[in-house]
Amino acid sequence: MKQYIVDAFTKHVFSGNPAAICILDHELSDDLMQKMAIENNLSETAFALLQGEDYQLRWFTPGGEIDLCGHATLASAYVILHFLDPERTEVRFHTKSGVLTVKQEGELFAMDLPSFPMHPIEVTDQIVQAMGICPQAAYLGEDMVCVLKDEAEVRRVIPDLDVIRQLDGTTFNVTARGDQYDCVTRSFAPKCGVAEDPVCGRAHCHVIPYWADQLQKKELKACQASARGGELYCRQEGERTILRGHAVLYAEADIHLEDQ
């Protein structure tokens, strides 16, 4: 089977968020896909299987399967539209989060993803302990989001991963207004076997609806303030969040599973 490693939400290798994209010609067992994700040891390994004109897409972290991953969806579309079917400019993925459409727009790939509604929650001592900073507010959707005073605080966060594992939500995100961006965010996912996610599309399905409301604008430019860093060009459209970003190929390989 062919596997590609693509850095998403960046124009340059060694930045953005790397995802392994496996192109299947038949279904694999959940156990085997999980073993491959552990072997790759990236924040995400995605498995794409052609079904008619669309693709089935599943995402596995080293810690298990998840129901939505933005950067691996973008990377999967990059592989399909660049290497498998370059005549196309759009691909539809059937996923655990419904049908997701990705369109190529020049050098960018635009993903149509579901927005996650959030509700405010109490800022507990445990939340403060999780990041070493007291947030201005905390919210919970599928993931937890803490709003900090400014970009400098976001960059200063030193996460306590053991505490984060005990909190509600699949991932733990901190966000603030940016100095040069509309918002900056960091994402931590120890429950998925990922200490810090380099660029998290899923997180932005939480934070972009929040910042669109706070800033009273639909078009936002976002920064993921991890060590690798990444840029997202976002648009809020009601119950959907449009995330646009670049992608670049790092490697391609043949996976050998004859004894499986």
VOBA-1610 file (N, C-alpha, C; in pm, whole numbers, padded with zeros to 5 digits, always signed):
BEGIN
Met+00084-00118+00000Met+00000+00000+00000Met+00087+00124+00000Lys+00038+00229-00063Lys+00112+00354-00070Lys+00079+00442+00051Gln+00183+00502+00105Gln+00165+00596+00215Gln+00242+00724+00185Tyr+00177+00836+00209Tyr+00238+00968+00191Tyr+00243+01037+00327Ile+00349+01112+00351Ile+00355+01198+00468Ile+00352+01342+00419Val+00252+01415+00464Val+00226+01550+00417Val+00224+01645+00536Asp+00293+01758+00523Asp+00285+01864+00623Asp+00172+01958+00585Ala+00073+01971+00673Ala-00047+02049+00644Ala-00044+02183+00716Phe-00113+02279+00657Phe-00121+02417+00705Phe+00015+02486+00702Thr+00091+02457+00599Thr+00221+02520+00581Thr+00263+02506+00435Lys+00356+02593+00393Lys+00417+02582+00261Lys+00551+02511+00265His+00601+02481+00385His+00738+02433+00400His+00743+02307+00485Val+00823+02209+00442Val+00841+02090+00524Val+00904+02127+00657Phe+00883+02041+00755Phe+00931+02059+00893Phe+00854+02167+00968Ser+00744+02214+00912Ser+00653+02302+00985Ser+00512+02251+00958Gly+00412+02322+01012Gly+00277+02270+00999Gly+00260+02141+01077Asn+00163+02061+01037Asn+00132+01937+01109Asn+00146+01818+01014Pro+00238+01725+01043Pro+00254+01610+00956Pro+00145+01506+00976Ala+00097+01450+00867Ala+00001+01341+00871Ala+00045+01233+00772Ala+00027+01109+00812Ala+00052+00996+00722Ala-00081+00961+00654Ile-00079+00954+00521Ile-00200+00925+00444Ile-00181+00791+00374Cys-00263+00694+00411Cys-00256+00561+00352Cys-00370+00545+00252Ile-00334+00506+00130Ile-00433+00488+00024Ile-00465+00339+00013Leu-00588+00303+00043Leu-00628+00163+00051Leu-00697+00117-00078Asp-00684-00011-00106Asp-00766-00071-00213Asp-00866-00171-00155His-00864-00189-00023His-00965-00269+00047His-00963-00228+00194Glu-01068-00264+00265Glu-01076-00225+00405Glu-00975-00302+00489Leu-00923-00235+00591Leu-00834-00298+00688Leu-00906-00308+00822Ser-00859-00397+00906Ser-00918-00410+01038Ser-00881-00288+01123Asp-00967-00258+01220Asp-00938-00148+01311Asp-00807-00172+01385Asp-00782-00296+01423Asp-00659-00329+01496Asp-00536-00299+01413Leu-00541-00334+01284Leu-00425-00309+01199Leu-00404-00160+01177Met-00511-00086+01154Met-00497+00058+01135Met-00440+00124+01262Gln-00484+00077+01378Gln-00430+00132+01502Gln-00281+00101+01517Lys-00241-00020+01482Lys-00099-00056+01489Lys-00015+00031+01395Met-00069+00059+01277Met+00004+00144+01182Met+00017+00286+01235Ala-00089+00338+01300Ala-00081+00471+01358Ala+00024+00476+01468Ile+00032+00373+01548Ile+00134+00367+01653Ile+00272+00359+01590Glu+00285+00281+01485Glu+00415+00267+01416Glu+00460+00400+01357Asn+00367+00474+01296Asn+00403+00603+01238Asn+00438+00706+01346Asn+00367+00698+01459Asn+00393+00786+01573Asn+00381+00934+01535Leu+00286+00965+01448Leu+00250+01102+01417Leu+00118+01134+01487Ser+00081+01260+01491Ser-00046+01292+01556Ser-00164+01228+01484Glu-00146+01198+01355Glu-00256+01136+01281Glu-00206+01049+01168Thr-00270+00933+01153Thr-00258+00852+01033Thr-00399+00837+00976Ala-00416+00875+00850Ala-00548+00871+00786Ala-00551+00758+00683Phe-00668+00697+00668Phe-00687+00586+00575Phe-00799+00622+00479Ala-00765+00632+00351Ala-00860+00674+00248Ala-00889+00557+00155Leu-01016+00524+00137Leu-01059+00413+00053Leu-01160+00465-00048Leu-01130+00448-00177Leu-01219+00495-00284Leu-01349+00417-00281Gln-01461+00491-00283Gln-01595+00432-00289Gln-01676+00510-00391Gly-01686+00454-00511Gly-01749+00528-00621Gly-01661+00645-00659Glu-01717+00766-00656Glu-01638+00885-00686Glu-01588+00953-00558Asp-01634+00905-00443Asp-01594+00964-00315Asp-01498+00871-00242Tyr-01457+00913-00124Tyr-01366+00833-00042Tyr-01422+00816+00098Gln-01404+00698+00152Gln-01420+00679+00295Gln-01290+00723+00362Leu-01301+00797+00472Leu-01182+00848+00540Leu-01195+00825+00690Arg-01091+00765+00748Arg-01086+00743+00893Arg-00952+00794+00945Trp-00955+00838+01073Trp-00836+00899+01132Trp-00799+00826+01261Phe-00672+00789+01273Phe-00624+00723+01394Phe-00506+00799+01452Thr-00516+00832+01582Thr-00402+00884+01657Thr-00329+00765+01718Pro-00210+00786+01775Pro-00145+00675+01847Pro-00229+00623+01963Gly-00323+00706+02012Gly-00406+00665+02125Gly-00542+00613+02087Gly-00577+00612+01959Gly-00707+00560+01918Gly-00768+00638+01803Glu-00881+00589+01753Glu-00953+00655+01644Glu-01028+00776+01697Ile-01035+00883+01617Ile-01112+01001+01653Ile-01216+01029+01545Asp-01312+01116+01580Asp-01424+01138+01488Asp-01407+01258+01397Leu-01301+01340+01417Leu-01275+01450+01326Leu-01129+01492+01336Cys-01065+01506+01221Cys-00928+01558+01216Cys-00915+01648+01094Gly-00883+01775+01117Gly-00874+01869+01007Gly-00748+01854+00923His-00631+01849+00989His-00507+01852+00911His-00490+01727+00827Ala-00535+01611+00877Ala-00522+01488+00799Ala-00624+01484+00686Thr-00736+01554+00701Thr-00832+01566+00590Thr-00773+01653+00479Leu-00713+01765+00518Leu-00648+01851+00420Leu-00536+01775+00349Ala-00456+01701+00426Ala-00345+01625+00368Ala-00395+01515+00275Ser-00507+01451+00310Ser-00564+01347+00224Ser-00611+01406+00092Ala-00675+01523+00098Ala-00719+01589-00025Ala-00599+01627-00111Tyr-00493+01676-00047Tyr-00371+01711-00121Tyr-00319+01590-00199Val-00312+01475-00133Val-00261+01354-00199Val-00350+01315-00316Ile-00480+01311-00294Ile-00573+01266-00399Ile-00571+01361-00518Leu-00575+01492-00490Leu-00585+01589-00599Leu-00451+01615-00668His-00341+01580-00604His-00209+01598-00666His-00159+01472-00735Phe-00180+01356-00674Phe-00115+01233-00721Phe-00211+01129-00776Leu-00330+01119-00722Leu-00420+01011-00763Leu-00515+01054-00873Asp-00566+01175-00866Asp-00665+01222-00964Asp-00647+01372-00986Pro-00537+01411-01052Pro-00504+01554-01064Pro-00600+01633-01153Glu-00691+01566-01224Glu-00789+01637-01304Glu-00901+01694-01218Arg-00914+01642-01096Arg-01019+01688-01007Arg-00974+01812-00931Thr-01071+01890-00886Thr-01043+02006-00800Thr-01122+01997-00669Glu-01193+01887-00648Glu-01276+01872-00529Glu-01286+01724-00493Val-01289+01694-00365Val-01305+01556-00320Val-01399+01555-00200Arg-01483+01451-00195Arg-01576+01433-00085Arg-01535+01312-00003Phe-01532+01332+00130Phe-01494+01225+00222Phe-01615+01186+00308His-01641+01057+00318His-01743+01006+00408His-01675+00966+00539Thr-01712+01032+00647Thr-01641+01019+00774Thr-01739+01003+00889Lys-01684+00983+01009Lys-01767+00976+01129Lys-01829+01110+01163Ser-01784+01218+01099Ser-01843+01351+01118Ser-01927+01392+00997Gly-01973+01293+00921Gly-02054+01322+00804Gly-01970+01338+00679Val-02031+01394+00575Val-01962+01414+00447Val-01885+01546+00455Leu-01754+01539+00432Leu-01667+01656+00434Leu-01615+01680+00294Thr-01630+01803+00247Thr-01585+01839+00112Thr-01461+01926+00121Val-01362+01894+00037Val-01241+01976+00028Val-01225+02020-00117Lys-01208+02151-00137Lys-01191+02208-00270Lys-01053+02270-00282Gln-00991+02251-00397Gln-00864+02317-00423Gln-00893+02457-00477Glu-00833+02556-00412Glu-00850+02697-00452Glu-00711+02755-00475Gly-00660+02738-00598Gly-00523+02779-00625Gly-00427+02691-00547Glu-00341+02752-00465Glu-00248+02675-00384Glu-00310+02630-00252Leu-00429+02679-00221Leu-00493+02646-00094Leu-00595+02534-00110Phe-00621+02466+00002Phe-00726+02365+00008Phe-00827+02411+00112Ala-00954+02416+00073Ala-01060+02466+00160Ala-01146+02350+00208Met-01151+02332+00339Met-01228+02224+00400Met-01356+02280+00461Asp-01466+02212+00435Asp-01596+02247+00492Asp-01622+02152+00608Leu-01607+02202+00732Leu-01613+02117+00852Leu-01727+02162+00943Pro-01775+02073+01029Pro-01879+02114+01124Pro-01821+02202+01234Ser-01896+02303+01274Ser-01859+02383+01391Ser-01905+02311+01517Phe-01827+02325+01625Phe-01863+02264+01751Phe-01922+02369+01844Pro-02048+02356+01882Pro-02105+02450+01980Pro-02037+02431+02116Met-02020+02541+02189Met-01957+02536+02321Met-02046+02608+02422His-02030+02571+02547His-02098+02642+02655His-01995+02679+02761Pro-02014+02793+02828Pro-01917+02834+02929Pro-01918+02740+03049Ile-01801+02720+03108Ile-01788+02636+03226Ile-01708+02711+03332Glu-01715+02665+03452Glu-01642+02727+03563Glu-01492+02707+03545Val-01414+02810+03573Val-01269+02798+03574Val-01229+02738+03708Thr-01194+02612+03707Thr-01160+02540+03830Thr-01011+02547+03858Asp-00974+02511+03980Asp-00832+02503+04015Asp-00760+02403+03925Gln-00829+02297+03888Gln-00769+02195+03802Gln-00738+02251+03663Ile-00826+02335+03610Ile-00801+02398+03480Ile-00680+02490+03489Val-00671+02568+03596Val-00555+02656+03615Val-00427+02574+03626Gln-00435+02464+03701Gln-00318+02377+03718Gln-00276+02316+03585Ala-00371+02290+03497Ala-00341+02225+03369Ala-00248+02307+03282Met-00251+02441+03297Met-00168+02525+03211Met-00079+02622+03286Gly-00096+02631+03418Gly-00012+02722+03497Gly-00050+02867+03484Ile-00166+02895+03422Ile-00216+03032+03402Ile-00366+03030+03425Cys-00418+03134+03486Cys-00563+03144+03505Cys-00626+03207+03381Pro-00714+03135+03311Pro-00776+03191+03191Pro-00882+03294+03225Gln-00914+03376+03126Gln-01022+03472+03143Gln-01158+03403+03137Ala-01165+03292+03063Ala-01290+03217+03051Ala-01257+03077+03002Ala-01349+02984+03026Ala-01333+02847+02980Ala-01464+02799+02919Tyr-01453+02718+02814Tyr-01570+02668+02743Tyr-01550+02519+02713Leu-01662+02450+02698Leu-01657+02308+02666Leu-01750+02277+02551Gly-01694+02212+02449Gly-01771+02154+02340Gly-01731+02008+02333Glu-01693+01961+02214Glu-01628+01830+02206Glu-01493+01835+02275Asp-01429+01952+02272Asp-01301+01976+02336Asp-01316+02092+02434Met-01214+02113+02517Met-01213+02226+02609Met-01134+02340+02548Val-01182+02463+02565Val-01115+02583+02515Val-01103+02682+02629Cys-00983+02730+02654Cys-00959+02833+02755Cys-00910+02959+02685Val-00972+03071+02717Val-00938+03199+02657Val-00842+03272+02750Leu-00725+03308+02695Leu-00622+03375+02774Leu-00617+03524+02740Lys-00540+03597+02820Lys-00536+03743+02809Lys-00480+03790+02676Asp-00370+03726+02631Asp-00304+03772+02509Asp-00218+03660+02451Glu-00159+03690+02336Glu-00077+03591+02266Glu+00042+03546+02349Ala+00102+03639+02424Ala+00218+03604+02505Ala+00183+03496+02607Glu+00064+03504+02666Glu+00023+03401+02762Glu+00006+03266+02693Val-00051+03267+02573Val-00067+03141+02499Val+00069+03076+02476Arg+00165+03153+02438Arg+00298+03099+02409Arg+00371+03056+02537Arg+00334+03113+02653Arg+00401+03080+02778Arg+00348+02954+02844Val+00235+02905+02799Val+00172+02790+02865Val+00267+02670+02868Ile+00283+02613+02987Ile+00355+02487+03005Ile+00252+02386+03054Pro+00206+02296+02969Pro+00093+02210+03006Pro+00134+02103+03106Asp+00044+02071+03196Asp+00057+01954+03282Asp-00029+01845+03220Leu+00034+01756+03146Leu-00041+01659+03066Leu-00119+01561+03154Asp-00067+01529+03272Asp-00139+01439+03361Asp-00270+01502+03408Val-00268+01633+03436Val-00391+01701+03475Val-00487+01712+03356Ile-00434+01744+03240Ile-00519+01758+03121Ile-00593+01628+03092Arg-00529+01514+03116Arg-00596+01385+03093Arg-00721+01369+03178Gln-00728+01440+03289Gln-00841+01426+03380Gln-00955+01522+03348Leu-00931+01617+03256Leu-01032+01716+03223Leu-01128+01665+03117Asp-01244+01728+03108Asp-01341+01693+03005Asp-01290+01737+02867Gly-01341+01671+02764Gly-01302+01706+02627Gly-01192+01616+02574Thr-01194+01596+02444Thr-01090+01513+02382Thr-00956+01583+02382Thr-00955+01712+02347Thr-00831+01790+02349Thr-00850+01913+02438Phe-00738+01974+02474Phe-00737+02092+02560Phe-00669+02203+02482Asn-00742+02314+02462Asn-00694+02422+02376Asn-00688+02553+02453Val-00585+02631+02425Val-00575+02767+02479Val-00569+02863+02361Thr-00637+02977+02374Thr-00646+03070+02261Thr-00653+03213+02312Ala-00615+03308+02227Ala-00621+03451+02259Ala-00620+03530+02130Arg-00653+03660+02141Arg-00634+03751+02028Arg-00487+03752+01992Gly-00458+03760+01861Gly-00320+03760+01817Gly-00267+03901+01797Asp-00134+03909+01793Asp-00070+04037+01763Asp-00075+04067+01614Gln-00052+03965+01531Gln-00055+03981+01386Gln-00163+03895+01322Tyr-00229+03815+01401Tyr-00337+03729+01354Tyr-00464+03763+01433Asp-00578+03721+01381Asp-00701+03741+01455Asp-00702+03660+01583Cys-00643+03540+01579Cys-00634+03459+01700Cys-00514+03366+01691Val-00464+03329+01808Val-00356+03230+01818Val-00404+03121+01912Thr-00362+02998+01885Thr-00413+02883+01960Thr-00303+02780+01977Arg-00308+02708+02088Arg-00227+02587+02107Arg-00320+02475+02152Ser-00283+02352+02116Ser-00370+02237+02139Ser-00290+02121+02198Phe-00345+02060+02303Phe-00279+01950+02372Phe-00374+01831+02376Ala-00322+01712+02342Ala-00410+01596+02328Ala-00347+01471+02389Pro-00313+01472+02518Pro-00251+01354+02578Pro-00343+01232+02578Lys-00476+01253+02576Lys-00567+01139+02570Lys-00553+01062+02439Cys-00502+01130+02337Cys-00481+01067+02205Cys-00336+01024+02185Gly-00254+01035+02289Gly-00114+01001+02275Gly-00032+01110+02209Val-00083+01233+02209Val-00017+01347+02145Val+00000+01457+02250Ala+00125+01489+02284Ala+00147+01591+02387Ala+00095+01726+02339Glu+00148+01777+02228Glu+00098+01900+02168Glu+00079+01878+02020Asp-00042+01905+01972Asp-00071+01891+01830Asp-00014+02013+01757Pro+00072+01994+01657Pro+00138+02108+01593Pro+00042+02210+01531Val-00061+02162+01460Val-00166+02250+01405Val-00296+02169+01406Cys-00395+02218+01474Cys-00516+02139+01497Cys-00637+02200+01427Gly-00681+02138+01317Gly-00801+02185+01250Gly-00924+02168+01338Arg-00931+02056+01409Arg-01043+02029+01499Arg-01060+02140+01602Ala-00947+02187+01658Ala-00954+02295+01756Ala-01015+02420+01696His-00984+02447+01571His-01035+02569+01508His-01183+02559+01473Cys-01240+02439+01474Cys-01385+02427+01462Cys-01453+02467+01592His-01375+02484+01699His-01423+02542+01824His-01391+02691+01833Val-01263+02727+01809Val-01220+02864+01838Val-01264+02964+01731Ile-01275+02922+01605Ile-01317+03018+01502Ile-01460+03065+01523Pro-01556+02975+01554Pro-01690+03028+01586Pro-01687+03125+01704Tyr-01604+03098+01803Tyr-01594+03187+01919Tyr-01539+03323+01877Trp-01426+03324+01806Trp-01364+03451+01770Trp-01444+03526+01663Ala-01512+03454+01575Ala-01598+03521+01478Ala-01706+03602+01549Asp-01760+03545+01657Asp-01861+03616+01734Asp-01799+03732+01812Gln-01684+03708+01875Gln-01619+03811+01955Gln-01574+03930+01871Leu-01521+03901+01753Leu-01465+04006+01668Leu-01566+04061+01567Gln-01683+03996+01561Gln-01787+04037+01467Gln-01735+04041+01323Lys-01670+03931+01283Lys-01622+03918+01145Lys-01627+03771+01107Lys-01648+03744+00979Lys-01658+03606+00932Lys-01525+03552+00881Glu-01440+03637+00829Glu-01312+03595+00774Glu-01203+03620+00879Leu-01130+03515+00916Leu-01026+03529+01016Leu-00899+03458+00970Lys-00787+03515+01008Lys-00657+03452+00985Lys-00605+03405+01120Ala-00576+03276+01129Ala-00541+03215+01257Ala-00401+03158+01253Cys-00339+03156+01370Cys-00205+03101+01387Cys-00207+02993+01494Gln-00146+02880+01465Gln-00122+02780+01569Gln+00019+02803+01621Ala+00027+02838+01750Ala+00153+02885+01807Ala+00235+02772+01869Ser+00243+02659+01799Ser+00328+02548+01843Ser+00470+02573+01796Ala+00561+02484+01833Ala+00700+02498+01790Ala+00711+02491+01638Arg+00632+02405+01572Arg+00635+02394+01426Arg+00558+02509+01361Gly+00446+02547+01421Gly+00367+02660+01372Gly+00286+02627+01248Gly+00181+02704+01226Gly+00099+02687+01107Gly+00000+02800+01093Glu-00047+02820+00969Glu-00143+02927+00939Glu-00272+02866+00882Leu-00384+02923+00926Leu-00514+02881+00877Leu-00592+03005+00834Tyr-00655+02998+00718Tyr-00739+03104+00666Tyr-00883+03056+00680Cys-00959+03122+00765Cys-01085+03066+00813Cys-01204+03154+00777Arg-01319+03088+00765Arg-01444+03160+00743Arg-01554+03089+00821Gln-01630+03166+00897Gln-01740+03110+00974Gln-01869+03123+00895Glu-01936+03010+00875Glu-02061+03008+00799Glu-02166+02931+00879Gly-02225+02997+00976Gly-02330+02935+01056Gly-02278+02814+01131Glu-02335+02697+01100Glu-02297+02574+01169Glu-02178+02506+01103Arg-02115+02571+01008Arg-01998+02516+00940Arg-01880+02611+00956Thr-01762+02553+00962Thr-01638+02630+00967Thr-01554+02592+00845Ile-01516+02691+00766Ile-01433+02668+00648Ile-01288+02697+00688Leu-01202+02596+00676Leu-01060+02612+00706Leu-00981+02594+00578Arg-00897+02692+00546Arg-00816+02687+00424Arg-00669+02689+00463Gly-00591+02607+00392Gly-00449+02603+00423Gly-00369+02541+00310His-00238+02557+00320His-00146+02496+00225His-00107+02356+00273Ala-00042+02283+00186Ala+00013+02152+00222Ala+00135+02126+00135Val+00227+02045+00187Val+00349+02014+00114Val+00389+01869+00143Leu+00436+01800+00039Leu+00476+01660+00053Leu+00614+01649+00116Tyr+00625+01565+00219Tyr+00755+01535+00279Tyr+00810+01402+00228Ala+00726+01298+00221Ala+00777+01165+00183Ala+00664+01080+00128Glu+00702+00980+00049Glu+00610+00876+00010Glu+00681+00742+00024Ala+00602+00639+00056Ala+00662+00510+00088Ala+00568+00398+00048Asp+00624+00277+00040Asp+00545+00156+00022Asp+00539+00084+00156Ile+00419+00053+00200Ile+00397-00018+00326Ile+00383-00167+00295His+00458-00250+00366His+00460-00395+00341His+00391-00466+00456Leu+00279-00535+00424Leu+00199-00601+00526Leu+00169-00746+00486Glu+00264-00812+00420Glu+00238-00946+00368Glu+00203-01046+00478Asp+00257-01023+00599Asp+00235-01123+00706Asp+00114-01091+00792Gln+00035-00990+00749Gln-00081-00951+00829Gln-00207-01021+00777
//
